[in-house]
């Protein structure tokens, strides 16, 4: 179960100071804001909030990693994005008064600072730069969601996997930190189809699997596949 505690310590102030939204807020005002925040700690798999829950505030990740997920009635999950220290979650419902758009689940143990909704809205009224920074962040997220929707609608699983591998590669090596089940959630599919796509890429000579690593053997063809330009994908 998630645990909440009071805030206002120097460590909470340091977390808020690293958030781009608050860079123009005077130091004394930011210190007062820190005292009004709460700190929540999550174990792996615990939720900071669930989709549809009333918005209580803005969440700032102080440590750990959190995934934003949506689930179907049958339990199939889609990971919308994953965030680490310094990132913020839950901006959109701050303004429309609706519930959270997705569930925020800790990938590992995480510590979050919760800035109350009323405090964020007050900052936006007093400091237009805060409101503009929030709008800029939401616009970037909207573009990412549009790209995700395009992937799900227009690319098959093998193409989506190729795009993921190309983006995750360091040189010609991809370190697989995700299980096939987790990778399937990122790609909007199921584990069996991810396994089939990996086998296909290996048989075509595009990759070679070595335990938790994938070696890219044909970067040009993998890139073409990621762009949806290959005609022989099954």
C-alpha positions, 0 to 999 in steps of 0.5 A: 500500500502506498504511504503518504507523509508530510513534506516541507523538508529541504529534500522536497524543496530540492525536488520542486526546484528541479521542475521546469514549471517552477523555475520562475517562482520566487524562492520564498514562495517555492519554499512555502509550496514545499511545505504544502506538499506531501511525499508518497512512497510506492513499492513496485507495482503500486499505483499513485493514482488510477484512471478515472480517480478525481485529481488531487494534484500534480505528481513529481517523481523524486526517485524511481520510475513510473509507467502510465498505463491504460487497461481494457476490461479484459485486463490487456494493458497499454503503456502510454509512457514511462517517466523517471526522476524529475518528471511530472504526472497528472497535468491535464486533469488539473485544469478540466476537473476530470479524473486522471486519464490513466493509471500511474504504476511504480516500475520499481520502488518510487518516491513522489512529491504531490503538489495539491491541485489548488496550489498549482492553479494558484501558481498559474494565476500568479505566475503566467510562466508556470501556466505556459510551461504546463501547456508546453509539457501537455503539448509535447505529451499530446504529440507523443500520444498522437505518434502512439495512436499512429503506431497502433493504427497503421503499423503491425507488431513487427514494424512496431517492434523494429521501431522500438529496437531502433530507438533503444539501440546503443550502437548495434546493441539493445539491452533488453531490460523488459520482459516480453510481457512488458514489451508487449504492453509498450507495443500495444499487443500480447506476448505471443505476437512479440515472440513471433515478431522477434523470431521473424526478425532473427530468421530474416537476419536483421537481429541476433538474440543473445540472452538479454541482449539483441545484436542488430545485424542489418540496421538498414533493413531494420530502419526500413521496417521501422518506417513501414517501408518493407513489403514482406513483413508478416 
